[in-house]
Amino acid sequence: MLSLITFLPLLGAIVALLMPESATKAIKAWTIGIATATFGVSLYVLSQFKADTFHFQFIEKYKWIPQFGISYFMGVDGIAIWLIALTTFLTVIALIFSTYINKRVRAYFALILFLESAMLGVFVSLDLVLFYTFFEFSLIPMFFLINIWGGERRTYAAFKFFIYTFAGSIFMLVGMVALANLYANVNNGHLSFNLLDLQSAAANGTLWSNAMHLQPFIFWLFALAFLVKCPAFPFHTWLPDAHVEAPTAGSVILAGVLLKMGTYGFLRFCLPLFPEATRQAVVPIMILAVVGIIYGAIVAAVQPDVKKLVAYSSVAHMGFVLLGIFSLTYNGLLGGSMQQLNHGISTGALFLLIGLIYERRHTRQFKDYGGIKSQMPIFATLFLIVMLSSVGLPGLNGFIGEFLAMLGAFEACFNGAYGLNLGFAVVAGFGVVLAAVYLLYMFQQMFYGKNENPENKRLKDLKPWEIAIVCSLVLFAVWGGLYPKTFLAPMEASVQATRLMVVNEPGLRPMWNKATDEIDMAGQSSDKGAFVEVAPRSLSEVGGPVEIKNVIAPANLHMQGGGQVNVKTQTKEHFATRQGETN
Amino acid sequence: MRGFASQTNWRNQSLKPFDFAFPELNAAALLPLAILAITGILALIIEMISPKRDNNLIVGISIFGLFATAVSIFTQIGNPAYTTGAGMIISDSFGSALQLIVVVATSITVLFSESYLREKRIPFGEFYPLLLWSATGALIMCVTTNLLMLFIGLEILSVALYVLAGLSRSEEKSEESALKYFLLGAFASGFLLYGIALLYGATGSLQIENVRLAWVQNAEGSRILIGFGLGLMLIGLSFKASFVPFHQWTPDVYQGAPTNVTAFMASVSKVAAVAALWRVLSETSNVQAIWMPALTVLAVLTMTVGNLVALVQKDVKRTLGYSSISHAGYILVGVLAGIKNHSLNGSATIPYYLLSYSIMTIGAFAIVSLVAKRGSENTRFESLHGLWKKSPFLAVLLIIFVASLLGMPPTSGFLAKFYIFQDAVRADMGWLALVLALNSAISVYYYLGIAYAATVPDTEDAPLAIVTPSVSVKVACALCAVIVIGIGLFVSPLMDSLNLPNQNVGGFETSAMK
């Protein structure tokens, strides 16, 4: 099923390339059809997804390069499942929007499908090399999308995009090789790039038993790749250029999905595989996150170009994701994961709306607009909703993610965990305010005031199909804001497990490839979120009642995590001991 | 001076120099060399008998001969390793694999050459025999541990190449390239020969493996001779493999020579040089202390200088020339790591890397050869503009080759780098792997430049510089692309069929990276 999702777009792209260049309508219809079918399959996977386990589902595993222990290994958990749905959904939107393209149609539509394939591959890969393959492959279609269909400085932007991200990730490959060899040291000399093998070795402490000094080093090799991709300050400079020059569909996908590969990489690889190094890296990465939030917001506030403003706001928003993840609290991680989705929806929608107005006026400068609210009321309304979702207005999806991430950050900072102090959370809190400043300012500049420019007086409001595609995104923004449980519920077990993989000591960490490990999320007991050992059962039975056999988590863990965490119950002493153990 | 003393003994023992038993010869091991050399002679005879403007018959015979050579090599694979001809020829799966690479690379070169030569107005029939003989020299270098054979192989390879580089007689650049290649090549041969002479002096034998024994025996003065001898030999081989600082000829020769000759040079000549290097170094691995530090410095220099200088090039052939220098550096890392840690993939890494590198380089050059038009050629980046319009198919293939040169998955270039990373990490040379990674990041810029040039639509003021590709060029490039992606995805069957090490082994000393 996952292979189908991943390779259906690829197949569609190859078929599209074989079609004659002149058959533009057929190419457009075919690629949109393929993307829709992929979206359909992803919805099916979503409907079959079992929310109460953190184990990977829909597993597919075949030998690929056995001499290196590399396998073709796919599966999804709660963190990945929504990103898959987001990817397939945004691709459909991007393709429908792109029907105005009339330059090299065949290559354009094929490239977007290639890109979709690569992005989906990233989110389903459970083998490090397979992941790297898709991670890198996604650069090629994006490079050409920017370079051929982009704005004036497209070549510069495309090169910068490619060089930054490639330079970041090539070191990760060295890290992966080192990791596999470390695993071989404790596994009779057999290499493995299987994430599950590596994680279980990290969880029971054998992987790093003789190589603890290497852990931070390899962690940073991985982290560098993901920080560039996020992008975190100071590696963010490729992003504004790429966003501004990319065609609208490219921006939507770039902001919506490509950036998530970075934060997803942290959740999937850095946290589970390098627990001790992650805890040590909390402070430096939190600093980058907070600086990114503030810096992104301030720089966004002074941009004269709408697209650039949104691009810098992405830096700030992704800072919140990082903030949530590296608070290493349940709420923070959940908020970070949720914020990934929200940012995809709301920033994707913003870029889409900017694209719509750009197609009409061919300018993105504030000074060219003003007072177009009366001219385009529907556009203004939709823009307002999306913009407010990006600001984080309660009732829209942005609020949920940001709130949870901030909550998590406050929990961790309040307790002084991992050397954090309250300053981090407070400063990050200002970022929320700043977001309101620059986004509202943008709205005011564009839509209010007098409509003096004669060019703007000729503007027509959105066409029905344009309204439809924007509304489909707005629907999710409202849904996520009013009933976030739909989105949060499938993530909870995976997020909690990921957290326990980091904060617990070896032996008490859940293992992905140990079927008896389970996170008890279903019970309403007070020890919600505790890590328990259940009777052996197959994954197909996961939906049934959970028989708790043996609670093996330490007592103090019962107080953390869960939906309604009372911050006061987390004692400073607990974190102090944790710190002591780490050092 | 026991080294010389033993020689004196040897002289006394065989007073009659021609009185020796004819060594046992295994025809199977010599068959590939014989077939290829005879095919070359045949091609030349046909050219002399009926010099036509049309070389199709010669091309056909060459391809057929190359195919027969490949078959004869393939039958060797799987046999246990043995030596024949008094130790002059060694038959093992490493050598056979490299020989196959040479044959495949030569075949693809032959495939796309004819239309290029015609377009360039140099459709000389002698091109094919020279190419085949040059390949014969490379075949010899792949399967010998005898210093004299090594030298003979190198000369056969080089002398033919000197002529080929100057094939385009009317072009000044081509002549300059040939002269430069000849002078510097002769210089390198001199170094090599001097080194061989010193080693002979130290060991009294032309077999490289005796260096190992002589070193252990530690006769008075022999270690100095071995040190100097090996050093001079390595300088000679470094010229051929174009390691920095012995690389100066590479960009000029690559740019000036006809593009198909450049493709051949970049692939086959490098395969042969690395093969010889591997044989020499692995047979003298107990003398590592002498060459390891020097070659490590050379590897870092080669990678870095190659990539940095490539950044500012404006000519595609020159850029690919510097790219081939940096790839030589990557291979050197693989060679060093493989020899340092003998238990590992070393002897699989090198063939895999060379195969991957040769095929993608030839593919890229084959497409670059399309810019030759009516006897002249301009290989600046701008000349590639409009390739997309002329042939989207070839533009996509060029992007694949460039992606592979860069090391993007899922091409073979990625896996080749992966092999080297793996070997380097295992051999406690993790820092070299990081240097390699850094260099890969640098190389992005100029590789992207090539890919970018191929997708730019032609500008209206400049006429399209690209000729309509012939079917044979398309077939050659498609073949390259199939190999590049095929061996990238299915490496295990390849390793099994070539009888190269294919087991899952890993792990390293964790204390060493402290």
Chai-1 contact restraints between the chains, C-beta under 6 A:
chainA,res_idxA,chainB,res_idxB,connection_type,confidence,min_distance_angstrom,max_distance_angstrom,comment,restraint_id
A,I65,B,V491,contact,1.0,0.0,6.0,A-B,restraint_1
A,P66,B,S492,contact,1.0,0.0,6.0,A-B,restraint_2
A,Q67,B,N502,contact,1.0,0.0,6.0,A-B,restraint_3
A,Q67,B,Q503,contact,1.0,0.0,6.0,A-B,restraint_4
A,Q67,B,N504,contact,1.0,0.0,6.0,A-B,restraint_5
A,G69,B,N504,contact,1.0,0.0,6.0,A-B,restraint_6
A,T133,B,P409,contact,1.0,0.0,6.0,A-B,restraint_7
A,T133,B,P410,contact,1.0,0.0,6.0,A-B,restraint_8
A,E136,B,M408,contact,1.0,0.0,6.0,A-B,restraint_9
A,E136,B,P409,contact,1.0,0.0,6.0,A-B,restraint_10
A,F159,B,L448,contact,1.0,0.0,6.0,A-B,restraint_11
A,F162,B,L448,contact,1.0,0.0,6.0,A-B,restraint_12
A,I163,B,V444,contact,1.0,0.0,6.0,A-B,restraint_13
A,F166,B,V444,contact,1.0,0.0,6.0,A-B,restraint_14
A,A167,B,A441,contact,1.0,0.0,6.0,A-B,restraint_15
A,I170,B,A437,contact,1.0,0.0,6.0,A-B,restraint_16
A,I170,B,S440,contact,1.0,0.0,6.0,A-B,restraint_17
A,I170,B,A441,contact,1.0,0.0,6.0,A-B,restraint_18
A,F171,B,A437,contact,1.0,0.0,6.0,A-B,restraint_19
A,V174,B,F421,contact,1.0,0.0,6.0,A-B,restraint_20
A,V174,B,A433,contact,1.0,0.0,6.0,A-B,restraint_21
A,V174,B,L434,contact,1.0,0.0,6.0,A-B,restraint_22
A,V174,B,A437,contact,1.0,0.0,6.0,A-B,restraint_23
A,V177,B,F421,contact,1.0,0.0,6.0,A-B,restraint_24
A,V177,B,Q422,contact,1.0,0.0,6.0,A-B,restraint_25
A,V177,B,V425,contact,1.0,0.0,6.0,A-B,restraint_26
A,A178,B,V425,contact,1.0,0.0,6.0,A-B,restraint_27
A,N181,B,V425,contact,1.0,0.0,6.0,A-B,restraint_28
A,N181,B,G506,contact,1.0,0.0,6.0,A-B,restraint_29
A,N181,B,G507,contact,1.0,0.0,6.0,A-B,restraint_30
A,N181,B,F508,contact,1.0,0.0,6.0,A-B,restraint_31
A,A184,B,G506,contact,1.0,0.0,6.0,A-B,restraint_32
A,A184,B,G507,contact,1.0,0.0,6.0,A-B,restraint_33
A,N185,B,G507,contact,1.0,0.0,6.0,A-B,restraint_34
A,G189,B,V505,contact,1.0,0.0,6.0,A-B,restraint_35
A,G189,B,G506,contact,1.0,0.0,6.0,A-B,restraint_36
A,G189,B,G507,contact,1.0,0.0,6.0,A-B,restraint_37
A,H190,B,N504,contact,1.0,0.0,6.0,A-B,restraint_38
A,L191,B,N504,contact,1.0,0.0,6.0,A-B,restraint_39
A,L191,B,G506,contact,1.0,0.0,6.0,A-B,restraint_40
A,N210,B,T510,contact,1.0,0.0,6.0,A-B,restraint_41
A,A211,B,T510,contact,1.0,0.0,6.0,A-B,restraint_42
A,H213,B,K514,contact,1.0,0.0,6.0,A-B,restraint_43
